[in-house]
Amino acid sequence: MDFQLTPEEEAFREEVRAFLDENLPPEDQRGPEFLAEWNRKVREKRWVGFSWPAEVGGGGGSLMKQVILKEEMAKRKAPPLGTCFMGLAWVGPAIIEYGTEEQKKRFIPDILDGAYQWCTGYSEPDAGSDLAALKCRAVREGDHYVVNGQKIWTSIAMWSKWMILLVRTGTDPSDKHKGITCLLVPMDTPGITVRPIRNMSGGSMFAEVFFDNVRVPVENRLGEEGEGWRVTVSALAHERSGISEIEGLRRRLDALRELARRTVRRGRPAAEDPEVRRRIASIDTRIEAMRLNGMRFLTRQLKGEPLGSETSINKLHRAALEIEIGELALEMQGARGAVAGGAAAVDGGGWQRFSLSWPEVVIGGGTPNIQKNIIAERILGLPKDA
Ligand SMILES: Cc1cc2nc3c(=O)[nH]c(=O)nc-3n(C[C@H](O)[C@H](O)[C@H](O)COP(=O)(O)OP(=O)(O)OC[C@H]3O[C@@H](n4cnc5c(N)ncnc54)[C@H](O)[C@@H]3O)c2cc1C
């Protein structure tokens, strides 16, 4: 690992710092007007889609500069670069890799501008971890596909204008990975019903989505018919990469340390309790291990080697760390750990909400068991799960 920055990269770091000095007020002064202005300015600088090719409207930036940009942004708790979360995270990269020129022109500028949201229609009631078992069917009729079936756990389906959807087009049951096709579907197409699901923290951010004879033009197919699995695998690799989450975990650990200093357990600050100290030290060490793993993956990418299953390692670490940080915070609070609202709630119930939100990080994009299977089979070369 040699991360000696070139003079140009050092200059870029200074440019980012100067931009942040000039344009980023303290967190309590960041209202909607600031956010609108922020989004406009970072788009103007081509920092949204920083590593995407310049010809589609991205920044054409190098991997190393992207790391510098993300690091500096995270250190200053800057708002995200761009507002179309799924569009930027995996829909856009999939369109850039597999889309037609017409699809790139139609969708990429809107994703960069944050013109609307995308949602992801992959999981079904009987196809989650085993995604290739999906049954939602599309039958071609002339220049349209007619879609029938159901998706579930579709995040932000209620507020999305478009969905990246996986459907079964093939009929050969002997290879379930073949015969899956990816479609880009407007959510206001007749025959689509979105039913929000309430989660355990009381919010509704995902939904069931039903398709009843939904007609999707063939020109909205992403990649070839039957190529949907490949499109998805590359899209999910983007989701699992995880380098940028390390700063977020570090900030969460800082808040945990601060909580330990001001929380009294058995007459003294929790920060003096050897068991609390041991657990905080263990979390700290594992975040550092995650950072070093991230650097290792980065080195491989800088050498032009593709990133594959390795990204599952940090996804697994992150899932475990998020749960442990939340559990320790609530344990330190004692009986008050059970109170999420009102005057008795510690920090306004923020730790309770954090602790109830773990499924998003832990389950979304592949559960820990699935990550372990991937690591065992593809990295350690152990026999395949039956
Ligand atoms: C907050 C949140 C947001 C989500 N957003 C989206 C979204 O926007 N779009 C979308 O398509 N999906 C979304 N999902 C769904 C998510 O991708 C699935 O929940 C996930 O893939 C697991 O599938 P499942 O729920 O069907 O569980 P299952 O696959 O039924 O798994 C149940 C349990 O069995 C274990 N298991 C399954 N197979 C194996 C195996 N081979 N070896 C060992 N253990 C195994 C799992 O680890 C798990 O513990 C979201 C989920 C959550 C929690």
PDBQT file of the ligand as one rigid body, heavy atoms in Angstrom, charges set to zero:
ROOT
HETATM    1  C1  LIG A 401     -34.321  -1.902   5.646  1.00  0.00    +0.000 C 
HETATM    2  C2  LIG A 401     -34.360  -2.789   4.440  1.00  0.00    +0.000 A 
HETATM    3  C3  LIG A 401     -34.427  -2.231   3.187  1.00  0.00    +0.000 A 
HETATM    4  C4  LIG A 401     -34.491  -3.044   2.050  1.00  0.00    +0.000 A 
HETATM    5  N1  LIG A 401     -34.609  -2.454   0.828  1.00  0.00    +0.000 NA
HETATM    6  C5  LIG A 401     -34.754  -3.238  -0.262  1.00  0.00    +0.000 A 
HETATM    7  C6  LIG A 401     -34.973  -2.639  -1.547  1.00  0.00    +0.000 A 
HETATM    8  O1  LIG A 401     -34.998  -1.421  -1.680  1.00  0.00    +0.000 OA
HETATM    9  N2  LIG A 401     -35.169  -3.451  -2.596  1.00  0.00    +0.000 N 
HETATM   10  C7  LIG A 401     -35.128  -4.823  -2.494  1.00  0.00    +0.000 A 
HETATM   11  O2  LIG A 401     -35.284  -5.488  -3.508  1.00  0.00    +0.000 OA
HETATM   12  N3  LIG A 401     -34.935  -5.417  -1.295  1.00  0.00    +0.000 NA
HETATM   13  C8  LIG A 401     -34.763  -4.657  -0.179  1.00  0.00    +0.000 A 
HETATM   14  N4  LIG A 401     -34.578  -5.239   1.050  1.00  0.00    +0.000 N 
HETATM   15  C9  LIG A 401     -34.668  -6.693   1.151  1.00  0.00    +0.000 C 
HETATM   16  C10 LIG A 401     -33.357  -7.379   1.443  1.00  0.00    +0.000 C 
HETATM   17  O3  LIG A 401     -32.520  -7.366   0.320  1.00  0.00    +0.000 OA
HETATM   18  C11 LIG A 401     -33.715  -8.825   1.872  1.00  0.00    +0.000 C 
HETATM   19  O4  LIG A 401     -34.434  -8.706   3.109  1.00  0.00    +0.000 OA
HETATM   20  C12 LIG A 401     -32.487  -9.657   2.083  1.00  0.00    +0.000 C 
HETATM   21  O5  LIG A 401     -31.887  -9.955   0.846  1.00  0.00    +0.000 OA
HETATM   22  C13 LIG A 401     -32.819 -10.961   2.834  1.00  0.00    +0.000 C 
HETATM   23  O6  LIG A 401     -33.867 -11.631   2.205  1.00  0.00    +0.000 OA
HETATM   24  P1  LIG A 401     -35.140 -12.129   3.024  1.00  0.00    +0.000 P 
HETATM   25  O7  LIG A 401     -35.669 -11.011   3.837  1.00  0.00    +0.000 OA
HETATM   26  O8  LIG A 401     -36.060 -12.797   2.072  1.00  0.00    +0.000 OA
HETATM   27  O9  LIG A 401     -34.600 -13.204   4.056  1.00  0.00    +0.000 OA
HETATM   28  P2  LIG A 401     -34.246 -14.726   3.752  1.00  0.00    +0.000 P 
HETATM   29  O10 LIG A 401     -33.464 -14.833   2.503  1.00  0.00    +0.000 OA
HETATM   30  O11 LIG A 401     -35.515 -15.531   3.842  1.00  0.00    +0.000 OA
HETATM   31  O12 LIG A 401     -33.309 -15.065   4.961  1.00  0.00    +0.000 OA
HETATM   32  C14 LIG A 401     -33.811 -15.389   6.264  1.00  0.00    +0.000 C 
HETATM   33  C15 LIG A 401     -32.651 -15.838   7.129  1.00  0.00    +0.000 C 
HETATM   34  O13 LIG A 401     -32.041 -17.023   6.568  1.00  0.00    +0.000 OA
HETATM   35  C16 LIG A 401     -30.656 -16.822   6.340  1.00  0.00    +0.000 C 
HETATM   36  N5  LIG A 401     -30.246 -17.499   5.112  1.00  0.00    +0.000 N 
HETATM   37  C17 LIG A 401     -30.878 -17.473   3.917  1.00  0.00    +0.000 A 
HETATM   38  N6  LIG A 401     -30.188 -18.218   3.012  1.00  0.00    +0.000 NA
HETATM   39  C18 LIG A 401     -29.092 -18.695   3.634  1.00  0.00    +0.000 A 
HETATM   40  C19 LIG A 401     -27.983 -19.516   3.245  1.00  0.00    +0.000 A 
HETATM   41  N7  LIG A 401     -27.862 -19.975   1.991  1.00  0.00    +0.000 N 
HETATM   42  N8  LIG A 401     -27.021 -19.801   4.164  1.00  0.00    +0.000 NA
HETATM   43  C20 LIG A 401     -27.129 -19.346   5.439  1.00  0.00    +0.000 A 
HETATM   44  N9  LIG A 401     -28.167 -18.564   5.876  1.00  0.00    +0.000 NA
HETATM   45  C21 LIG A 401     -29.113 -18.244   4.994  1.00  0.00    +0.000 A 
HETATM   46  C22 LIG A 401     -30.490 -15.316   6.197  1.00  0.00    +0.000 C 
HETATM   47  O14 LIG A 401     -29.175 -14.889   6.539  1.00  0.00    +0.000 OA
HETATM   48  C23 LIG A 401     -31.512 -14.794   7.193  1.00  0.00    +0.000 C 
HETATM   49  O15 LIG A 401     -30.976 -14.789   8.489  1.00  0.00    +0.000 OA
HETATM   50  C24 LIG A 401     -34.477  -4.455   2.195  1.00  0.00    +0.000 A 
HETATM   51  C25 LIG A 401     -34.390  -5.024   3.473  1.00  0.00    +0.000 A 
HETATM   52  C26 LIG A 401     -34.334  -4.206   4.579  1.00  0.00    +0.000 A 
HETATM   53  C27 LIG A 401     -34.264  -4.843   5.938  1.00  0.00    +0.000 C 
ENDROOT
TORSDOF 0
